């Protein structure tokens, strides 16, 4: 089954622009999302397969940034797992 992230061989995405000396994170919030995801996986809230699946199911996958997708997948998983309510996620900046 093909999913949104499976764009191998597809045209129309333009060239890949490489940034010399690109930093690992462009903003502090991206580093925070990365750290939160590691903590949630290490804490057993969800595993990497669940996380990847959640990212791949996002409706805005191709229009959101890499870490926006991570954040949105984390929010979806936290609601699915009962850690947060949908209302709590709605009150998170960016949620």
C-alpha positions as CSV (number, residue, x, y, z in Angstrom):
1,X,0.0,0.0,0.0
2,X,1.4,3.4,-1.0
3,X,1.3,6.2,1.6
4,X,1.9,9.9,1.5
5,X,5.6,9.7,2.2
6,X,6.2,7.1,-0.6
7,X,7.1,9.6,-3.3
8,X,9.8,7.6,-5.0
9,X,9.9,8.2,-8.7
10,X,7.3,11.0,-8.4
11,X,7.9,14.3,-10.3
12,X,7.2,17.8,-9.4
13,X,8.9,18.2,-6.0
14,X,11.7,20.4,-7.3
15,X,15.4,20.1,-6.6
16,X,16.9,19.2,-3.2
17,X,18.6,22.3,-1.9
18,X,21.6,21.4,0.3
19,X,22.6,23.9,3.0
20,X,26.4,23.9,3.6
21,X,27.1,23.6,7.3
22,X,23.4,23.2,8.0
23,X,22.7,23.0,11.8
24,X,20.8,20.0,13.1
25,X,17.9,22.2,14.2
26,X,16.8,25.5,12.6
27,X,14.9,26.6,15.8
28,X,15.0,25.8,19.4
29,X,11.4,24.3,19.2
30,X,12.7,21.6,16.8
31,X,15.3,20.5,19.3
32,X,12.6,20.3,22.0
33,X,10.3,18.2,19.8
34,X,13.3,15.9,19.1
35,X,14.0,15.6,22.8
36,X,10.3,15.0,23.7
37,X,10.0,12.3,21.2
38,X,13.1,10.5,22.5
39,X,11.7,10.8,26.1
40,X,8.3,9.4,25.1
41,X,9.8,6.5,23.2
42,X,12.3,5.8,26.1
43,X,9.4,6.0,28.6
44,X,7.4,3.4,26.7
45,X,4.5,5.8,25.8
46,X,4.8,4.6,22.2
47,X,7.4,2.9,20.0
48,X,9.2,4.1,16.9
49,X,7.0,2.0,14.6
50,X,3.9,3.7,16.1
51,X,5.6,7.0,15.7
52,X,6.5,6.4,12.1
53,X,3.0,5.2,11.3
54,X,1.5,8.3,12.9
55,X,3.8,10.6,10.9
56,X,2.9,8.8,7.6
57,X,-0.9,9.2,8.3
58,X,-0.8,13.0,8.7
59,X,-3.0,14.8,6.3
60,X,-0.6,17.7,6.0
61,X,2.5,15.5,5.5
62,X,3.7,17.2,2.3
63,X,2.9,20.8,3.3
64,X,4.4,20.7,6.8
65,X,8.0,20.8,7.9
66,X,9.9,17.8,9.1
67,X,9.5,18.7,12.8
68,X,6.0,20.0,12.4
69,X,5.1,16.5,11.3
70,X,6.9,15.0,14.3
71,X,5.1,17.3,16.6
72,X,1.7,16.6,15.1
73,X,2.3,12.8,15.2
74,X,3.3,13.1,18.8
75,X,0.1,15.0,19.7
76,X,-2.0,12.4,17.8
77,X,-0.3,9.5,19.6
78,X,-0.6,11.2,23.0
79,X,-4.3,11.5,22.4
80,X,-4.6,8.0,21.1
81,X,-2.8,6.6,24.1
82,X,-4.9,8.6,26.6
83,X,-2.0,10.6,27.9
84,X,-3.6,13.9,26.8
85,X,-7.1,14.7,25.8
86,X,-7.9,16.3,22.4
87,X,-8.9,19.5,24.3
88,X,-5.5,19.6,26.0
89,X,-3.7,19.2,22.7
90,X,-5.9,22.0,21.2
91,X,-4.5,24.3,23.8
92,X,-0.9,23.6,23.1
93,X,0.7,26.2,20.9
94,X,1.0,24.7,17.5
95,X,-1.2,21.7,18.5
